[in-house]
């Protein structure tokens, strides 16, 4: 398991197509930023700003999937919102699904910093996808990941949901008590998607115990 620490400039945020959202947050006096859920081409984030965002402008951003102002006071406003970077290829999910996720993202006056955690091949593939989208983050360092890790930490939220549902329904009992089709019906997704998530989750869990690196 590796951790790559990256610096992302404002120009690279613009290459992703989210510069208007960044500028909007800064203009309201950005105080704090937290990633609540990492997604292959976007994220769910919590932001704290000094004054209310220009909500009409926020609503007009096509790549903002939804937003909500959750707290308000005289000197602080907090929002939760979901966005999808419009210029980031969906093929990044081929690699992002194998990542544990991103850690400690921070906004700066000139861009952002973050780290991505996962197997070396997944990190390398993710960086290649960034570059193909016109974004070339600066790799500050890549090291062994020393954070506390549970086996399930190797899985994305979606992989955890699918494998937990399959386990609860008896997919791993002998003899097997359910099928991928049954799991898919429970989660309202395609059986092929269930099979793919299970395969990726099983591989990531096995690598926790079988990798010798």
MDAnalysis code that builds the backbone (N, CA, C; Angstrom):
import MDAnalysis as mda
import numpy as np

u = mda.Universe.empty(639, n_residues=213, atom_resindex=np.repeat(np.arange(213), 3), trajectory=True)
u.add_TopologyAttr("name", ["N", "CA", "C"] * 213)
u.add_TopologyAttr("resid", np.arange(1, 214))
u.add_TopologyAttr("resname", ["UNK", "UNK", "UNK", "UNK", "UNK", "UNK", "UNK", "UNK", "UNK", "UNK", "UNK", "UNK", "UNK", "UNK", "UNK", "UNK", "UNK", "UNK", "UNK", "UNK", "UNK", "UNK", "UNK", "UNK", "UNK", "UNK", "UNK", "UNK", "UNK", "UNK", "UNK", "UNK", "UNK", "UNK", "UNK", "UNK", "UNK", "UNK", "UNK", "UNK", "UNK", "UNK", "UNK", "UNK", "UNK", "UNK", "UNK", "UNK", "UNK", "UNK", "UNK", "UNK", "UNK", "UNK", "UNK", "UNK", "UNK", "UNK", "UNK", "UNK", "UNK", "UNK", "UNK", "UNK", "UNK", "UNK", "UNK", "UNK", "UNK", "UNK", "UNK", "UNK", "UNK", "UNK", "UNK", "UNK", "UNK", "UNK", "UNK", "UNK", "UNK", "UNK", "UNK", "UNK", "UNK", "UNK", "UNK", "UNK", "UNK", "UNK", "UNK", "UNK", "UNK", "UNK", "UNK", "UNK", "UNK", "UNK", "UNK", "UNK", "UNK", "UNK", "UNK", "UNK", "UNK", "UNK", "UNK", "UNK", "UNK", "UNK", "UNK", "UNK", "UNK", "UNK", "UNK", "UNK", "UNK", "UNK", "UNK", "UNK", "UNK", "UNK", "UNK", "UNK", "UNK", "UNK", "UNK", "UNK", "UNK", "UNK", "UNK", "UNK", "UNK", "UNK", "UNK", "UNK", "UNK", "UNK", "UNK", "UNK", "UNK", "UNK", "UNK", "UNK", "UNK", "UNK", "UNK", "UNK", "UNK", "UNK", "UNK", "UNK", "UNK", "UNK", "UNK", "UNK", "UNK", "UNK", "UNK", "UNK", "UNK", "UNK", "UNK", "UNK", "UNK", "UNK", "UNK", "UNK", "UNK", "UNK", "UNK", "UNK", "UNK", "UNK", "UNK", "UNK", "UNK", "UNK", "UNK", "UNK", "UNK", "UNK", "UNK", "UNK", "UNK", "UNK", "UNK", "UNK", "UNK", "UNK", "UNK", "UNK", "UNK", "UNK", "UNK", "UNK", "UNK", "UNK", "UNK", "UNK", "UNK", "UNK", "UNK", "UNK", "UNK", "UNK", "UNK", "UNK", "UNK", "UNK", "UNK", "UNK", "UNK"])
u.atoms.positions = np.array([
    [0.849, -1.181, 0.000],
    [0.000, 0.000, 0.000],
    [0.891, 1.239, 0.000],
    [0.592, 2.183, -0.929],
    [1.420, 3.377, -1.096],
    [0.580, 4.632, -0.891],
    [1.264, 5.734, -0.599],
    [0.623, 7.035, -0.482],
    [1.391, 8.036, -1.332],
    [0.686, 8.678, -2.265],
    [1.283, 9.693, -3.124],
    [0.733, 11.051, -2.708],
    [1.631, 11.981, -2.357],
    [1.236, 13.324, -1.938],
    [1.377, 14.249, -3.141],
    [0.297, 14.958, -3.486],
    [0.244, 15.758, -4.709],
    [-0.041, 17.221, -4.405],
    [0.497, 18.087, -5.247],
    [0.129, 19.507, -5.267],
    [-0.590, 19.783, -6.582],
    [-1.699, 20.490, -6.491],
    [-2.519, 20.799, -7.662],
    [-2.649, 22.311, -7.763],
    [-2.251, 22.874, -8.891],
    [-2.298, 24.328, -9.070],
    [-3.689, 24.782, -9.505],
    [-3.906, 26.088, -9.447],
    [-5.169, 26.639, -9.933],
    [-5.382, 26.331, -11.412],
    [-4.314, 26.350, -12.195],
    [-4.438, 26.037, -13.623],
    [-4.937, 24.607, -13.819],
    [-4.499, 23.703, -12.965],
    [-4.929, 22.315, -13.087],
    [-6.372, 22.127, -12.625],
    [-6.780, 22.893, -11.602],
    [-8.185, 22.874, -11.214],
    [-9.050, 23.401, -12.357],
    [-8.529, 24.403, -13.073],
    [-9.250, 24.921, -14.237],
    [-9.339, 23.870, -15.334],
    [-8.271, 23.067, -15.491],
    [-8.287, 22.011, -16.503],
    [-9.367, 20.976, -16.200],
    [-9.677, 20.783, -14.927],
    [-10.752, 19.867, -14.550],
    [-12.126, 20.478, -14.764],
    [-12.164, 21.806, -14.902],
    [-13.433, 22.482, -15.140],
    [-14.159, 22.929, -13.898],
    [-13.472, 22.982, -12.745],
    [-14.146, 23.350, -11.498],
    [-13.656, 24.688, -10.949],
    [-13.019, 25.502, -11.805],
    [-12.449, 26.751, -11.323],
    [-13.514, 27.713, -10.804],
    [-14.715, 27.693, -11.391],
    [-15.767, 28.597, -10.921],
    [-16.198, 28.245, -9.500],
    [-16.272, 26.963, -9.188],
    [-16.646, 26.536, -7.844],
    [-15.575, 26.941, -6.835],
    [-14.312, 26.756, -7.208],
    [-13.215, 27.149, -6.325],
    [-13.248, 28.658, -6.084],
    [-13.416, 29.419, -7.143],
    [-13.447, 30.876, -7.015],
    [-14.628, 31.334, -6.164],
    [-15.767, 30.680, -6.322],
    [-16.952, 31.024, -5.549],
    [-16.707, 30.828, -4.049],
    [-16.081, 29.708, -3.706],
    [-15.797, 29.420, -2.296],
    [-14.789, 30.416, -1.729],
    [-13.773, 30.725, -2.494],
    [-12.766, 31.682, -2.007],
    [-13.360, 33.072, -1.828],
    [-14.236, 33.470, -2.738],
    [-14.809, 34.810, -2.659],
    [-15.698, 34.969, -1.427],
    [-16.209, 33.844, -0.897],
    [-17.036, 33.880, 0.306],
    [-16.196, 33.733, 1.575],
    [-14.869, 33.651, 1.418],
    [-13.995, 33.537, 2.574],
    [-13.882, 32.108, 3.059],
    [-13.251, 31.256, 2.270],
    [-13.140, 29.843, 2.602],
    [-12.337, 29.655, 3.888],
    [-12.933, 28.973, 4.852],
    [-12.267, 28.726, 6.128],
    [-11.829, 27.269, 6.274],
    [-12.690, 26.352, 5.849],
    [-12.401, 24.935, 6.057],
    [-12.987, 24.141, 4.917],
    [-12.336, 23.012, 4.637],
    [-12.730, 22.151, 3.519],
    [-12.524, 20.715, 3.954],
    [-13.531, 19.872, 3.739],
    [-13.418, 18.464, 4.113],
    [-14.089, 17.607, 3.054],
    [-13.387, 16.572, 2.630],
    [-13.969, 15.619, 1.688],
    [-14.709, 14.557, 2.476],
    [-16.019, 14.434, 2.234],
    [-16.830, 13.455, 2.941],
    [-16.907, 12.133, 2.197],
    [-16.895, 12.195, 0.886],
    [-16.947, 10.978, 0.068],
    [-16.164, 11.203, -1.209],
    [-15.220, 10.313, -1.465],
    [-14.433, 10.387, -2.698],
    [-15.127, 9.575, -3.779],
    [-15.304, 10.160, -4.951],
    [-15.894, 9.487, -6.095],
    [-14.904, 9.550, -7.253],
    [-14.989, 8.617, -8.208],
    [-13.982, 8.585, -9.273],
    [-13.800, 9.910, -10.009],
    [-14.885, 10.603, -10.312],
    [-14.770, 11.854, -11.073],
    [-15.256, 13.066, -10.289],
    [-15.374, 12.959, -8.988],
    [-15.844, 14.070, -8.187],
    [-15.776, 13.757, -6.710],
    [-16.626, 14.422, -5.930],
    [-16.593, 14.218, -4.484],
    [-17.833, 14.837, -3.852],
    [-18.088, 14.414, -2.632],
    [-19.019, 15.112, -1.753],
    [-18.167, 15.828, -0.718],
    [-18.353, 17.119, -0.589],
    [-17.478, 17.916, 0.284],
    [-18.294, 18.763, 1.255],
    [-17.660, 19.096, 2.365],
    [-18.200, 20.067, 3.309],
    [-17.287, 21.286, 3.281],
    [-17.871, 22.459, 3.172],
    [-17.076, 23.678, 3.185],
    [-17.635, 24.633, 4.231],
    [-16.738, 25.371, 4.847],
    [-17.116, 26.442, 5.775],
    [-16.585, 27.744, 5.219],
    [-17.463, 28.732, 5.099],
    [-17.100, 30.029, 4.546],
    [-17.574, 31.127, 5.493],
    [-16.992, 32.321, 5.343],
    [-17.324, 33.434, 6.224],
    [-18.705, 34.007, 5.938],
    [-19.083, 34.049, 4.663],
    [-20.380, 34.608, 4.286],
    [-21.077, 33.662, 3.320],
    [-22.351, 33.853, 3.125],
    [-23.118, 32.955, 2.255],
    [-22.560, 32.985, 0.838],
    [-22.537, 31.814, 0.244],
    [-22.166, 31.724, -1.168],
    [-23.207, 32.440, -2.015],
    [-22.808, 32.809, -3.205],
    [-23.774, 33.295, -4.191],
    [-24.537, 32.060, -4.663],
    [-25.677, 31.796, -4.027],
    [-26.369, 30.525, -4.247],
    [-27.005, 30.434, -5.627],
    [-27.374, 31.559, -6.207],
    [-27.882, 31.526, -7.582],
    [-26.775, 31.070, -8.538],
    [-25.588, 31.577, -8.306],
    [-24.439, 31.181, -9.128],
    [-24.099, 29.708, -8.909],
    [-24.160, 29.274, -7.652],
    [-23.904, 27.872, -7.343],
    [-24.921, 26.969, -8.028],
    [-26.185, 27.354, -7.975],
    [-27.257, 26.561, -8.578],
    [-27.084, 26.448, -10.088],
    [-26.485, 27.450, -10.694],
    [-26.335, 27.458, -12.150],
    [-25.181, 26.597, -12.651],
    [-24.343, 26.102, -11.742],
    [-23.203, 25.275, -12.152],
    [-23.683, 23.865, -12.481],
    [-23.593, 23.484, -13.748],
    [-24.119, 22.197, -14.190],
    [-23.424, 21.021, -13.515],
    [-22.150, 21.187, -13.157],
    [-21.402, 20.058, -12.608],
    [-21.588, 19.903, -11.097],
    [-22.327, 20.834, -10.469],
    [-22.706, 20.662, -9.063],
    [-24.001, 19.852, -9.041],
    [-23.915, 18.640, -8.538],
    [-25.060, 17.730, -8.585],
    [-26.149, 18.132, -7.598],
    [-25.749, 18.519, -6.415],
    [-26.686, 19.015, -5.415],
    [-25.903, 19.766, -4.345],
    [-26.594, 20.613, -3.605],
    [-25.958, 21.348, -2.522],
    [-26.979, 21.682, -1.451],
    [-26.479, 21.908, -0.242],
    [-27.352, 22.267, 0.875],
    [-26.570, 23.132, 1.868],
    [-27.158, 24.216, 2.286],
    [-26.578, 25.019, 3.374],
    [-27.067, 24.411, 4.675],
    [-26.133, 23.898, 5.492],
    [-26.528, 23.100, 6.653],
    [-26.488, 23.873, 7.957],
    [-25.633, 24.878, 8.079],
    [-25.617, 25.719, 9.270],
    [-25.355, 27.158, 8.853],
    [-25.812, 28.070, 9.710],
    [-25.652, 29.489, 9.391],
    [-25.538, 30.272, 10.694],
    [-24.592, 31.199, 10.740],
    [-24.457, 32.114, 11.875],
    [-23.976, 33.459, 11.342],
    [-23.752, 34.399, 12.230],
    [-23.348, 35.734, 11.794],
    [-21.996, 35.730, 11.096],
    [-21.099, 34.808, 11.502],
    [-19.739, 34.834, 10.954],
    [-19.312, 33.518, 10.304],
    [-20.260, 32.612, 10.054],
    [-19.885, 31.325, 9.472],
    [-21.076, 30.679, 8.776],
    [-20.789, 30.095, 7.619],
    [-21.788, 29.344, 6.868],
    [-21.167, 28.004, 6.476],
    [-21.934, 26.932, 6.605],
    [-21.436, 25.622, 6.191],
    [-22.357, 25.034, 5.124],
    [-21.725, 24.463, 4.109],
    [-22.435, 23.837, 3.010],
    [-21.917, 22.415, 2.816],
    [-22.796, 21.554, 2.347],
    [-22.401, 20.243, 1.829],
    [-22.841, 20.202, 0.376],
    [-21.946, 19.781, -0.487],
    [-22.305, 19.712, -1.904],
    [-21.585, 18.560, -2.593],
    [-22.184, 18.138, -3.686],
    [-21.612, 17.080, -4.520],
    [-21.327, 17.657, -5.894],
    [-20.141, 17.340, -6.431],
    [-19.807, 17.822, -7.767],
    [-19.133, 16.717, -8.569],
    [-19.222, 16.857, -9.871],
    [-18.545, 15.964, -10.811],
    [-17.679, 16.826, -11.717],
    [-16.350, 16.600, -11.687],
    [-15.444, 17.385, -12.521],
    [-15.756, 17.131, -13.994],
    [-16.203, 18.136, -14.742],
    [-16.696, 17.897, -16.102],
    [-15.642, 17.447, -17.092],
    [-14.376, 17.762, -16.850],
    [-13.333, 17.424, -17.827],
    [-12.532, 16.192, -17.452],
    [-12.954, 15.494, -16.405],
    [-12.233, 14.298, -15.981],
    [-12.902, 13.073, -16.570],
    [-12.126, 12.270, -17.298],
    [-12.671, 11.121, -18.011],
    [-13.226, 10.086, -17.042],
    [-14.357, 9.486, -17.407],
    [-14.948, 8.445, -16.571],
    [-14.083, 7.190, -16.528],
    [-13.134, 7.063, -17.461],
    [-12.261, 5.886, -17.432],
    [-11.338, 5.882, -16.226],
    [-11.281, 7.017, -15.512],
    [-10.455, 7.040, -14.302],
    [-10.981, 6.055, -13.271],
    [-12.262, 5.700, -13.354],
    [-12.832, 4.746, -12.399],
    [-12.189, 3.378, -12.509],
    [-11.586, 3.062, -13.681],
    [-10.892, 1.783, -13.832],
    [-9.754, 1.659, -12.831],
    [-9.179, 2.788, -12.449],
    [-8.084, 2.791, -11.480],
    [-8.555, 3.240, -10.107],
    [-9.461, 4.220, -10.081],
    [-9.900, 4.783, -8.803],
    [-10.607, 3.764, -7.937],
    [-11.285, 2.790, -8.551],
    [-11.972, 1.775, -7.762],
    [-11.004, 0.943, -6.933],
    [-9.737, 0.916, -7.336],
    [-8.737, 0.143, -6.606],
    [-8.032, 0.957, -5.534],
    [-8.330, 2.257, -5.458],
    [-7.717, 3.107, -4.449],
    [-8.494, 3.014, -3.138],
    [-7.793, 3.166, -2.020],
    [-8.479, 3.345, -0.753],
    [-9.241, 4.665, -0.784],
    [-8.640, 5.687, -1.405],
    [-9.288, 6.980, -1.529],
    [-8.273, 8.094, -1.425],
    [-8.782, 9.300, -1.228],
    [-7.915, 10.455, -1.036],
    [-7.891, 10.808, 0.441],
    [-6.788, 11.392, 0.874],
    [-6.623, 11.718, 2.291],
    [-6.183, 13.175, 2.441],
    [-6.698, 13.812, 3.468],
    [-6.248, 15.136, 3.884],
    [-6.216, 16.175, 2.768],
    [-7.279, 16.286, 1.958],
    [-7.258, 17.352, 0.941],
    [-7.353, 18.722, 1.601],
    [-6.599, 19.674, 1.078],
    [-6.605, 21.033, 1.612],
    [-6.583, 22.022, 0.457],
    [-7.404, 23.063, 0.570],
    [-7.373, 24.145, -0.397],
    [-6.344, 25.177, 0.051],
    [-5.602, 25.705, -0.903],
    [-4.641, 26.766, -0.629],
    [-5.001, 27.985, -1.479],
    [-4.238, 29.061, -1.321],
    [-4.500, 30.261, -2.118],
    [-4.155, 30.056, -3.587],
    [-3.303, 29.084, -3.885],
    [-2.852, 28.866, -5.259],
    [-3.288, 27.519, -5.823],
    [-4.097, 26.749, -5.105],
    [-4.489, 25.437, -5.607],
    [-4.946, 24.547, -4.471],
    [-4.412, 23.328, -4.442],
    [-4.812, 22.362, -3.423],
    [-3.702, 21.341, -3.229],
    [-3.741, 20.674, -2.102],
    [-2.866, 19.536, -1.857],
    [-3.727, 18.363, -1.418],
    [-3.282, 17.165, -1.739],
    [-3.993, 15.966, -1.334],
    [-3.063, 14.775, -1.465],
    [-3.465, 13.672, -0.873],
    [-2.727, 12.433, -1.090],
    [-3.708, 11.358, -1.525],
    [-3.237, 10.452, -2.365],
    [-4.053, 9.323, -2.780],
    [-3.367, 8.052, -2.297],
    [-4.177, 7.128, -1.805],
    [-3.664, 5.932, -1.143],
    [-4.192, 4.700, -1.852],
    [-3.295, 3.766, -2.126],
    [-3.700, 2.518, -2.761],
    [-2.504, 1.770, -3.306],
    [-2.742, 0.691, -4.053],
    [-1.643, -0.027, -4.694],
    [-0.916, 0.864, -5.697],
    [0.357, 0.568, -5.931],
    [1.180, 1.406, -6.818],
    [0.564, 1.516, -8.206],
    [0.089, 0.416, -8.781],
    [-0.465, 0.451, -10.139],
    [-1.700, 1.348, -10.217],
    [-2.530, 1.321, -9.164],
    [-3.732, 2.159, -9.164],
    [-3.369, 3.630, -9.079],
    [-2.372, 3.963, -8.265],
    [-1.917, 5.357, -8.176],
    [-1.353, 5.813, -9.508],
    [-0.501, 4.984, -10.127],
    [0.100, 5.335, -11.404],
    [-0.966, 5.528, -12.477],
    [-1.947, 4.622, -12.526],
    [-3.014, 4.744, -13.516],
    [-3.859, 5.980, -13.304],
    [-4.117, 6.330, -12.048],
    [-4.893, 7.535, -11.736],
    [-4.148, 8.784, -12.188],
    [-2.849, 8.846, -11.938],
    [-2.051, 9.997, -12.373],
    [-2.046, 10.104, -13.896],
    [-1.978, 8.973, -14.599],
    [-2.035, 8.989, -16.061],
    [-3.366, 9.562, -16.548],
    [-4.462, 9.196, -15.871],
    [-5.769, 9.720, -16.257],
    [-5.851, 11.223, -16.006],
    [-5.269, 11.687, -14.902],
    [-5.213, 13.126, -14.650],
    [-4.492, 13.834, -15.797],
    [-3.354, 13.279, -16.206],
    [-2.555, 13.918, -17.263],
    [-3.317, 13.943, -18.585],
    [-4.048, 12.865, -18.880],
    [-4.796, 12.822, -20.140],
    [-5.943, 13.826, -20.139],
    [-6.343, 14.290, -18.956],
    [-7.393, 15.309, -18.842],
    [-6.820, 16.713, -18.808],
    [-5.510, 16.840, -19.005],
    [-4.870, 18.148, -19.025],
    [-4.408, 18.633, -17.676],
    [-4.421, 17.744, -16.705],
    [-4.014, 18.105, -15.352],
    [-2.742, 17.356, -15.012],
    [-1.713, 18.076, -14.580],
    [-0.435, 17.447, -14.255],
    [-0.031, 17.812, -12.836],
    [-0.643, 17.171, -11.843],
    [-0.293, 17.500, -10.459],
    [1.169, 17.193, -10.172],
    [1.760, 17.999, -9.301],
    [3.155, 17.772, -8.931],
    [3.225, 16.703, -7.859],
    [3.973, 15.652, -8.144],
    [4.153, 14.577, -7.181],
    [5.233, 14.988, -6.189],
    [4.816, 15.291, -4.984],
    [5.772, 15.753, -3.968],
    [6.553, 14.590, -3.358],
    [5.874, 13.496, -3.143],
    [6.569, 12.303, -2.645],
    [5.614, 11.116, -2.735],
    [6.187, 9.926, -2.761],
    [5.408, 8.694, -2.692],
    [6.100, 7.776, -1.695],
    [5.351, 7.316, -0.732],
    [5.916, 6.536, 0.361],
    [4.999, 5.371, 0.693],
    [5.489, 4.505, 1.546],
    [4.631, 3.465, 2.094],
    [3.561, 4.129, 2.949],
    [2.358, 3.580, 2.888],
    [1.262, 4.142, 3.667],
    [1.344, 3.610, 5.084],
    [1.472, 4.521, 6.039],
    [1.662, 4.126, 7.429],
    [0.434, 4.393, 8.290],
    [-0.662, 4.778, 7.668],
    [-1.865, 5.037, 8.447],
    [-2.468, 3.754, 8.974],
    [-3.339, 3.919, 9.964],
    [-4.033, 2.756, 10.514],
    [-4.938, 2.172, 9.451],
    [-4.820, 0.892, 9.243],
    [-5.590, 0.269, 8.166],
    [-6.320, -0.963, 8.658],
    [-7.626, -0.976, 8.460],
    [-8.412, -2.188, 8.622],
    [-8.508, -2.824, 7.244],
    [-8.744, -4.129, 7.164],
    [-8.869, -4.745, 5.841],
    [-9.894, -4.049, 4.952],
    [-11.038, -3.632, 5.537],
    [-12.070, -2.991, 4.730],
    [-11.665, -1.607, 4.248],
    [-10.626, -1.009, 4.861],
    [-10.161, 0.294, 4.402],
    [-9.612, 0.236, 2.989],
    [-9.320, -0.964, 2.508],
    [-8.829, -1.112, 1.137],
    [-9.949, -0.988, 0.113],
    [-11.186, -0.984, 0.572],
    [-12.326, -0.983, -0.337],
    [-12.941, 0.407, -0.433],
    [-13.496, 0.708, -1.603],
    [-14.292, 1.917, -1.738],
    [-15.610, 1.725, -0.992],
    [-16.320, 2.844, -0.754],
    [-17.612, 2.757, -0.067],
    [-18.567, 1.839, -0.814],
    [-18.556, 1.923, -2.137],
    [-19.471, 1.101, -2.934],
    [-19.092, -0.376, -2.836],
    [-17.791, -0.671, -2.893],
    [-17.346, -2.057, -2.759],
    [-17.744, -2.618, -1.396],
    [-17.597, -1.808, -0.348],
    [-17.990, -2.261, 0.982],
    [-19.484, -2.555, 1.031],
    [-20.282, -1.677, 0.431],
    [-21.727, -1.876, 0.439],
    [-22.102, -3.172, -0.277],
    [-21.494, -3.409, -1.442],
    [-21.848, -4.596, -2.225],
    [-21.406, -5.866, -1.518],
    [-20.170, -5.902, -1.020],
    [-19.680, -7.140, -0.421],
    [-20.381, -7.405, 0.918],
    [-20.726, -6.350, 1.667],
    [-21.454, -6.546, 2.923],
    [-22.854, -7.079, 2.652],
    [-23.520, -6.533, 1.626],
    [-24.852, -7.010, 1.260],
    [-24.798, -8.460, 0.814],
    [-23.803, -8.786, -0.018],
    [-23.660, -10.165, -0.484],
    [-23.423, -11.117, 0.688],
    [-22.577, -10.698, 1.620],
    [-22.285, -11.542, 2.789],
    [-23.545, -11.749, 3.627],
    [-24.291, -10.664, 3.884],
    [-25.503, -10.763, 4.700],
    [-26.553, -11.648, 4.050],
    [-26.567, -11.703, 2.723],
    [-27.567, -12.499, 2.002],
    [-27.133, -13.951, 1.804],
    [-25.928, -14.302, 2.273],
    [-25.495, -15.690, 2.187],
    [-24.720, -16.040, 0.939],
    [-24.177, -15.017, 0.255],
    [-23.437, -15.284, -0.974],
    [-22.188, -16.121, -0.714],
    [-21.614, -15.989, 0.483],
    [-20.380, -16.702, 0.789],
    [-20.605, -17.936, 1.659],
    [-21.868, -18.323, 1.842],
    [-22.151, -19.571, 2.548],
    [-21.871, -20.761, 1.632],
    [-21.664, -21.914, 2.229],
    [-21.465, -23.154, 1.460],
    [-22.542, -24.150, 1.895],
    [-23.490, -24.494, 1.007],
    [-23.613, -23.994, -0.373],
    [-24.124, -22.547, -0.403],
    [-23.873, -21.871, -1.503],
    [-24.245, -20.468, -1.664],
    [-25.763, -20.312, -1.580],
    [-26.219, -19.323, -0.807],
    [-27.648, -19.139, -0.574],
    [-28.288, -18.049, -1.430],
    [-27.482, -17.334, -2.186],
    [-28.021, -16.271, -3.026],
    [-27.133, -16.125, -4.253],
    [-27.525, -15.274, -5.184],
    [-26.788, -15.086, -6.441],
    [-26.467, -13.618, -6.636],
    [-25.615, -13.341, -7.610],
    [-25.315, -11.941, -7.927],
    [-26.577, -11.218, -8.400],
    [-27.468, -11.955, -9.060],
    [-28.721, -11.341, -9.508],
    [-29.570, -10.900, -8.318],
    [-29.597, -11.721, -7.248],
    [-30.369, -11.360, -6.056],
    [-29.759, -10.137, -5.362],
    [-28.423, -10.127, -5.272],
    [-27.753, -8.981, -4.663],
    [-28.022, -7.728, -5.488],
    [-27.954, -7.863, -6.816],
    [-28.201, -6.729, -7.701],
    [-29.612, -6.181, -7.522],
    [-30.586, -7.086, -7.372],
    [-31.967, -6.645, -7.179],
    [-32.124, -5.891, -5.866],
    [-31.440, -6.337, -4.829],
    [-31.508, -5.668, -3.530],
    [-30.928, -4.260, -3.596],
    [-29.821, -4.112, -4.343],
    [-29.138, -2.823, -4.442],
    [-29.624, -1.983, -5.620],
    [-30.486, -2.571, -6.463],
    [-31.017, -1.882, -7.639],
    [-29.899, -1.452, -8.594],
    [-28.981, -2.384, -8.868],
    [-27.923, -2.156, -9.843],
    [-27.821, -3.386, -10.730],
    [-27.043, -3.303, -11.811],
    [-26.909, -4.407, -12.750],
    [-26.122, -5.562, -12.129],
    [-26.490, -6.811, -12.444],
    [-25.719, -7.958, -11.950],
    [-24.248, -7.906, -12.355],
    [-23.953, -7.395, -13.563],
    [-22.561, -7.302, -13.997],
    [-21.780, -6.331, -13.122],
    [-22.451, -5.270, -12.652],
    [-21.799, -4.310, -11.761],
    [-21.515, -4.942, -10.408],
    [-22.466, -5.733, -9.912],
    [-22.246, -6.455, -8.657],
    [-21.046, -7.386, -8.787],
    [-20.993, -8.143, -9.882],
    [-19.894, -9.084, -10.081],
    [-18.557, -8.362, -10.134],
    [-18.521, -7.213, -10.793],
    [-17.268, -6.453, -10.893],
    [-16.838, -5.922, -9.531],
    [-17.789, -5.356, -8.769],
    [-17.454, -4.839, -7.439],
    [-16.976, -5.963, -6.522],
    [-17.625, -7.130, -6.586],
    [-17.205, -8.248, -5.748],
    [-15.804, -8.705, -6.117],
    [-15.524, -8.780, -7.424],
    [-14.203, -9.222, -7.858],
    [-13.120, -8.256, -7.395],
    [-13.382, -6.936, -7.540],
    [-12.398, -5.944, -7.108],
    [-12.231, -5.969, -5.586],
    [-13.345, -6.097, -4.876],
    [-13.278, -6.117, -3.416],
    [-12.519, -7.345, -2.926],
    [-12.808, -8.494, -3.514],
    [-12.132, -9.724, -3.095],
    [-10.636, -9.644, -3.377],
    [-10.276, -9.083, -4.530],
    [-8.856, -8.945, -4.858],
    [-8.154, -8.011, -3.873],
    [-8.810, -6.883, -3.548],
    [-8.200, -5.934, -2.628],
    [-8.053, -6.522, -1.229],
    [-9.045, -7.282, -0.787],
    [-8.958, -7.907, 0.529],
    [-7.875, -8.983, 0.556],
    [-7.798, -9.790, -0.495],
    [-6.774, -10.837, -0.534],
    [-5.385, -10.248, -0.561],
    [-5.216, -9.103, -1.250],
    [-3.892, -8.501, -1.341],
    [-3.414, -8.035, 0.034],
    [-4.353, -7.778, 0.954],
    [-3.988, -7.375, 2.313],
    [-3.206, -8.492, 3.015],
    [-3.522, -9.745, 2.661],
    [-2.928, -10.875, 3.355],
    [-1.879, -11.624, 2.511],
    [-1.962, -11.484, 1.193],
    [-1.070, -12.260, 0.329],
    [0.100, -11.463, -0.195],
    [-0.014, -10.107, -0.225],
    [1.114, -9.294, -0.679],
    [2.270, -9.422, 0.316],
    [3.448, -9.544, -0.223],
    [4.630, -9.656, 0.636],
    [5.467, -8.396, 0.640],
    [5.043, -7.367, -0.140],
    [5.800, -6.123, -0.193],
    [5.615, -5.341, 1.099],
])
